[in-house]
Amino acid sequence: MSPQDLLNLISTLSREQQDAVEEFVRILKKEKAPGVAFREALDEFVGEHPELLRRLAQ
């Protein structure tokens, strides 16, 4: 998936889903231990936004 494809997909999401993606990226950028931080952020994101992940996987 190209960056443009990802942006196009995100633009089809609801405002709440777009906010969730933005928050996920923000968490990843500020964490100091990337491996652990990524896993924790991913686990939280998956738990809170399963429908969004399903749509991103299409």
N, CA, C and O atoms as a MOPAC input file, in Angstrom:
PM7 MOZYME 1SCF
protein

 N      0.85500 1    -1.17100 1     0.00000 1
 C      0.00000 1     0.00000 1     0.00000 1
 C      0.89800 1     1.23000 1     0.00000 1
 O      1.79100 1     1.36500 1     0.83600 1
 N      0.65000 1     2.10800 1    -0.93400 1
 C      1.44000 1     3.33800 1    -1.01500 1
 C      0.96200 1     4.34600 1     0.02400 1
 O     -0.14800 1     4.22500 1     0.54300 1
 N      1.78800 1     5.33200 1     0.32700 1
 C      1.34400 1     6.37200 1     1.26100 1
 C      0.05400 1     7.06000 1     0.78700 1
 O     -0.81500 1     7.38200 1     1.59800 1
 N     -0.06100 1     7.28000 1    -0.51500 1
 C     -1.27000 1     7.92300 1    -1.03200 1
 C     -2.49100 1     7.02800 1    -0.83900 1
 O     -3.57100 1     7.51500 1    -0.50600 1
 N     -2.32300 1     5.70900 1    -1.04600 1
 C     -3.42500 1     4.77100 1    -0.81000 1
 C     -3.87000 1     4.82800 1     0.64700 1
 O     -5.06400 1     4.81300 1     0.94500 1
 N     -2.89400 1     4.89100 1     1.55000 1
 C     -3.20800 1     4.96000 1     2.97400 1
 C     -3.94800 1     6.25900 1     3.30300 1
 O     -4.92500 1     6.24400 1     4.05300 1
 N     -3.49000 1     7.36600 1     2.75100 1
 C     -4.17300 1     8.64200 1     2.98200 1
 C     -5.59800 1     8.60900 1     2.43400 1
 O     -6.52100 1     9.11800 1     3.06900 1
 N     -5.77400 1     8.01600 1     1.26600 1
 C     -7.11400 1     7.90600 1     0.68100 1
 C     -8.01600 1     7.07100 1     1.57800 1
 O     -9.17600 1     7.42100 1     1.79500 1
 N     -7.49000 1     5.97500 1     2.09600 1
 C     -8.27300 1     5.12000 1     2.97500 1
 C     -8.63500 1     5.85100 1     4.26300 1
 O     -9.78300 1     5.80600 1     4.70600 1
 N     -7.67600 1     6.51100 1     4.85300 1
 C     -7.93500 1     7.24000 1     6.09700 1
 C     -8.98300 1     8.32400 1     5.87600 1
 O     -9.78900 1     8.60000 1     6.76500 1
 N     -8.97800 1     8.93700 1     4.70000 1
 C     -9.95700 1     9.99700 1     4.43300 1
 C    -11.38500 1     9.45600 1     4.37500 1
 O    -12.33800 1    10.22700 1     4.49300 1
 N    -11.54800 1     8.14500 1     4.19500 1
 C    -12.89100 1     7.56000 1     4.16400 1
 C    -13.39900 1     7.18400 1     5.55200 1
 O    -14.56100 1     6.80700 1     5.70900 1
 N    -12.53600 1     7.28500 1     6.55400 1
 C    -12.91300 1     6.90100 1     7.91200 1
 C    -13.74200 1     7.99100 1     8.57000 1
 O    -13.73400 1     9.14800 1     8.14800 1
 N    -14.45100 1     7.59600 1     9.60800 1
 C    -15.19800 1     8.58800 1    10.37900 1
 C    -14.20800 1     9.49500 1    11.10700 1
 O    -13.03300 1     9.15800 1    11.25100 1
 N    -14.69200 1    10.63200 1    11.55600 1
 C    -13.83000 1    11.58100 1    12.28300 1
 C    -13.21500 1    10.91300 1    13.51500 1
 O    -12.04200 1    11.12300 1    13.82100 1
 N    -14.00800 1    10.11600 1    14.21000 1
 C    -13.51800 1     9.42100 1    15.40100 1
 C    -12.40600 1     8.44000 1    15.03100 1
 O    -11.40600 1     8.34700 1    15.74200 1
 N    -12.56600 1     7.72300 1    13.95000 1
 C    -11.54600 1     6.77600 1    13.51300 1
 C    -10.28200 1     7.50400 1    13.07300 1
 O     -9.17400 1     7.05400 1    13.36500 1
 N    -10.43700 1     8.62000 1    12.37600 1
 C     -9.27200 1     9.41600 1    11.98000 1
 C     -8.52500 1     9.92900 1    13.20500 1
 O     -7.29400 1     9.93400 1    13.22800 1
 N     -9.26300 1    10.35700 1    14.21600 1
 C     -8.64000 1    10.80800 1    15.46400 1
 C     -7.85900 1     9.67800 1    16.12700 1
 O     -6.78400 1     9.90400 1    16.68200 1
 N     -8.40000 1     8.46200 1    16.06800 1
 C     -7.72200 1     7.30800 1    16.66200 1
 C     -6.41200 1     7.02300 1    15.93900 1
 O     -5.40500 1     6.72500 1    16.58100 1
 N     -6.41300 1     7.10800 1    14.62500 1
 C     -5.18200 1     6.90300 1    13.85300 1
 C     -4.16200 1     7.96700 1    14.22100 1
 O     -2.98500 1     7.66400 1    14.42300 1
 N     -4.60900 1     9.20100 1    14.30800 1
 C     -3.70700 1    10.29700 1    14.66900 1
 C     -3.11300 1    10.09000 1    16.06000 1
 O     -1.91700 1    10.30400 1    16.26000 1
 N     -3.92800 1     9.68200 1    17.01100 1
 C     -3.44500 1     9.42800 1    18.37400 1
 C     -2.43600 1     8.28700 1    18.39900 1
 O     -1.43400 1     8.36100 1    19.11000 1
 N     -2.68700 1     7.24700 1    17.63900 1
 C     -1.77100 1     6.11200 1    17.55900 1
 C     -0.40800 1     6.56500 1    17.03800 1
 O      0.62200 1     6.18800 1    17.59700 1
 N     -0.39200 1     7.35300 1    15.99700 1
 C      0.86200 1     7.86100 1    15.44000 1
 C      1.56300 1     8.75600 1    16.45100 1
 O      2.78400 1     8.68900 1    16.59700 1
 N      0.80800 1     9.58900 1    17.14600 1
 C      1.38000 1    10.48500 1    18.16400 1
 C      2.05400 1     9.67500 1    19.27300 1
 O      3.15000 1    10.02200 1    19.71200 1
 N      1.41100 1     8.61100 1    19.72200 1
 C      1.98800 1     7.76200 1    20.77500 1
 C      3.29500 1     7.15400 1    20.29500 1
 O      4.28700 1     7.13800 1    21.02400 1
 N      3.29100 1     6.65900 1    19.08200 1
 C      4.50300 1     6.03700 1    18.54300 1
 C      5.65300 1     7.02600 1    18.43000 1
 O      6.80400 1     6.65800 1    18.66600 1
 N      5.37000 1     8.25300 1    18.07800 1
 C      6.41600 1     9.26000 1    17.91900 1
 C      7.04700 1     9.67600 1    19.24100 1
 O      8.23400 1    10.00100 1    19.27200 1
 N      6.29200 1     9.67600 1    20.32800 1
 C      6.82500 1    10.20900 1    21.58400 1
 C      7.47500 1     9.15400 1    22.48300 1
 O      8.17300 1     9.51400 1    23.43100 1
 N      7.27100 1     7.89200 1    22.21800 1
 C      7.82400 1     6.84400 1    23.08700 1
 C      9.33000 1     6.70000 1    22.89700 1
 O      9.85100 1     6.88500 1    21.79700 1
 N     10.01000 1     6.37000 1    23.97500 1
 C     11.45800 1     6.26000 1    23.95700 1
 C     11.95700 1     4.84600 1    23.65700 1
 O     13.03300 1     4.69600 1    23.07700 1
 N     11.22300 1     3.82600 1    24.02600 1
 C     11.61900 1     2.43900 1    23.75800 1
 C     10.75200 1     1.91600 1    22.61400 1
 O      9.68400 1     1.35700 1    22.86200 1
 N     11.18700 1     2.08700 1    21.37400 1
 C     10.32500 1     1.82300 1    20.23400 1
 C      9.69200 1     0.43200 1    20.18100 1
 O      8.49900 1     0.32500 1    19.89500 1
 N     10.43600 1    -0.61800 1    20.44300 1
 C      9.87000 1    -1.96100 1    20.36400 1
 C      8.75400 1    -2.19400 1    21.36000 1
 O      7.67500 1    -2.66100 1    20.99800 1
 N      9.01300 1    -1.87000 1    22.60200 1
 C      8.02200 1    -2.05100 1    23.66400 1
 C      6.86800 1    -1.07200 1    23.48000 1
 O      5.70200 1    -1.45100 1    23.60000 1
 N      7.18700 1     0.16200 1    23.19300 1
 C      6.15900 1     1.18100 1    23.01800 1
 C      5.24400 1     0.83200 1    21.85200 1
 O      4.02500 1     0.98400 1    21.93900 1
 N      5.83700 1     0.36900 1    20.77000 1
 C      5.03000 1     0.01700 1    19.60800 1
 C      4.07400 1    -1.11100 1    19.94300 1
 O      2.89300 1    -1.04900 1    19.60200 1
 N      4.57200 1    -2.13500 1    20.60400 1
 C      3.72800 1    -3.28700 1    20.95400 1
 C      2.57900 1    -2.86300 1    21.87900 1
 O      1.43400 1    -3.26900 1    21.67700 1
 N      2.88300 1    -2.06400 1    22.87300 1
 C      1.83900 1    -1.59800 1    23.79600 1
 C      0.81700 1    -0.72700 1    23.07500 1
 O     -0.38700 1    -0.88500 1    23.27100 1
 N      1.29800 1     0.19200 1    22.24100 1
 C      0.38700 1     1.06400 1    21.49900 1
 C     -0.45500 1     0.24700 1    20.52600 1
 O     -1.64800 1     0.50400 1    20.36500 1
 N      0.15700 1    -0.72700 1    19.88300 1
 C     -0.57300 1    -1.57300 1    18.94300 1
 C     -1.63700 1    -2.39600 1    19.65900 1
 O     -2.77300 1    -2.48200 1    19.19100 1
 N     -1.28200 1    -2.99800 1    20.78500 1
 C     -2.25300 1    -3.78400 1    21.55500 1
 C     -3.44600 1    -2.92200 1    21.97400 1
 O     -4.59600 1    -3.34900 1    21.87000 1
 N     -3.16800 1    -1.72600 1    22.44000 1
 C     -4.24700 1    -0.82800 1    22.86300 1
 C     -5.11500 1    -0.43300 1    21.67100 1
 O     -6.34300 1    -0.43400 1    21.75800 1
 N     -4.46900 1    -0.09800 1    20.56500 1
 C     -5.19000 1     0.31400 1    19.36500 1
 C     -6.07400 1    -0.81500 1    18.83800 1
 O     -7.22800 1    -0.58200 1    18.47900 1
 N     -5.54200 1    -2.02600 1    18.79100 1
 C     -6.30100 1    -3.18200 1    18.31400 1
 C     -7.51600 1    -3.41900 1    19.21100 1
 O     -8.61000 1    -3.69600 1    18.71900 1
 N     -7.32600 1    -3.31200 1    20.50000 1
 C     -8.42400 1    -3.52600 1    21.43100 1
 C     -9.52900 1    -2.48200 1    21.31600 1
 O    -10.70600 1    -2.79400 1    21.49900 1
 N     -9.15300 1    -1.26200 1    21.01800 1
 C    -10.12100 1    -0.16900 1    20.97500 1
 C    -10.74000 1     0.06700 1    19.60300 1
 O    -11.81500 1     0.65900 1    19.50600 1
 N    -10.07600 1    -0.38600 1    18.54100 1
 C    -10.53400 1    -0.02900 1    17.19300 1
 C    -10.49800 1    -1.20600 1    16.21400 1
 O     -9.86200 1    -1.10600 1    15.16500 1
 N    -11.16300 1    -2.30800 1    16.53100 1
 C    -11.11300 1    -3.46500 1    15.62900 1
 C    -11.73400 1    -3.18600 1    14.25300 1
 O    -11.24200 1    -3.69600 1    13.24600 1
 N    -12.78600 1    -2.40200 1    14.19700 1
 C    -13.43400 1    -2.10400 1    12.90900 1
 C    -12.51000 1    -1.27300 1    12.02200 1
 O    -12.43400 1    -1.50100 1    10.81400 1
 N    -11.82100 1    -0.33000 1    12.60800 1
 C    -10.86800 1     0.48100 1    11.85400 1
 C     -9.77700 1    -0.40500 1    11.27200 1
 O     -9.42800 1    -0.25600 1    10.10100 1
 N     -9.24400 1    -1.30200 1    12.04600 1
 C     -8.20700 1    -2.20800 1    11.55300 1
 C     -8.72600 1    -3.08700 1    10.42800 1
 O     -8.00900 1    -3.35100 1     9.46200 1
 N     -9.95300 1    -3.53600 1    10.54600 1
 C    -10.53100 1    -4.35500 1     9.48700 1
 C    -10.58200 1    -3.55100 1     8.18300 1
 O    -10.25900 1    -4.06900 1     7.11400 1
 N    -10.98600 1    -2.29300 1     8.28200 1
 C    -11.08100 1    -1.45900 1     7.09000 1
 C     -9.71400 1    -1.15000 1     6.51800 1
 O     -9.55100 1    -1.11300 1     5.29800 1
 N     -8.72300 1    -0.92600 1     7.37400 1
 C     -7.36700 1    -0.65900 1     6.88900 1
 C     -6.76100 1    -1.88400 1     6.20300 1
 O     -5.93800 1    -1.75000 1     5.29700 1
 N     -7.16400 1    -3.05400 1     6.63300 1
 C     -6.62500 1    -4.28900 1     6.06500 1
 C     -7.20500 1    -4.62300 1     4.69400 1
 O     -6.66600 1    -5.47700 1     3.99100 1
 N     -8.27700 1    -3.97300 1     4.31000 1
 C     -8.91800 1    -4.27600 1     3.01600 1
 C     -8.07400 1    -3.80900 1     1.86300 1
 O     -8.45800 1    -3.98200 1     0.70700 1

